[in-house]
C-alpha cells in the first residue's frame, strides 16, 4: 500500500477517533509527507535505521520542531501497528530530541490590579461607554477564567445566559470543558448583555461576525498603555498564564488547573509548577536569613 494512502488513513483516524483539529491534521500531513519524500524507500516499510537517518537530517531544526516530527512518526507507526500493517513501531527506538520548554511570560499581581483599576474606572458610572463595559468583561474572562483568545472572542451569546456559574467551552480538538465564572464575572455579564445588539448570536459581536483575536490583542495593549504598563508585556495569552500561575500560587490543585485550562496532557500544565518554583527561589534569596549574612 502506498505511503499516501497510509497517511490519509492515519489522518482519517486522528480526525474521527481523537478529534484532532484542522491545524493538527495539517501539521501531521506536512510532517509525514516530508518524511515519505526523504526516507530511503517506503515510509510505511522503514526501519529504525532509516528513521535515525531521517531524524539526523533534521539536526539543523529547533529541538521542538524535530520532536514534533518524531511524535508524528511515532503516532503514524503506532497506527500501522494497530491496523496490522506492521509488526513493530520502529519510531519508538529513536531518542526524543532534548527540548526545554520556555517559561511563560507572566504579570505580577500589581500589574493585574492596575489593569483592572483602569478598566473598572473606565466602565464606572451609570451610563459608561459600551466599549468600556465590554473591555472590563473581556479582562474578567481572560484573567478570571483562563480562556484562550479564540475561545473568548467566539463565545456564543447563549453561553452566558441564565445566570450560569459555569461556561461550557469548546476548545482544541473540539473537546468541551466547564470553566467556572466568578461572581464579579457574572455581574459583568449582566451589565454587558443588555448592550449586545439584538439578534446577534455572539456574546462579543463585531460587524457581521464576532470580535477578532487581533482586535482583542490591540484592545488589551491599548488598555495597558492607559494603565501605565508596558504594552509589549500584555497579550491574551499572558493573562491566561497569569490566571494559571496565580491560582497555583494560591494553592490550586494541578489536576483542577489542567481541567480549567483544557490541557490534554498534564505535562503541559506542569510548566506552571516551574514558574511557581522560580518565585519560591526568589523569595528564599530575598527573605531567608542567609541572604542577609555577609
Secondary structure, 3 states (H helix, E strand, C coil): CCHHHHHHHHHHHHHHHHCCCHHHHHHHHHHHHHHHHHCCCCHHHCCHHHHHHHHHCCCCCCHHHHHHHHHHHHHHHHHHHHCCCCCCCHHHHCCCCCCCCCCCCCCCHHHHHHHHHHHHHHCCCCCCCHHHHHHHHHHHHHHHHCCCHHHHHCCEHHHHCCCCCEEEEECHHHCEEEEECCHHHHHHHHHHHCCCCCCCCECCEECCEECCHHHHHHHHHHHHHHCCCCHHHCCHHHHHHHHHHHHHHCCCCHHHHHHHHCCCCHHHHCHHHHHHHHHHHHHHHHHCHHHHCC
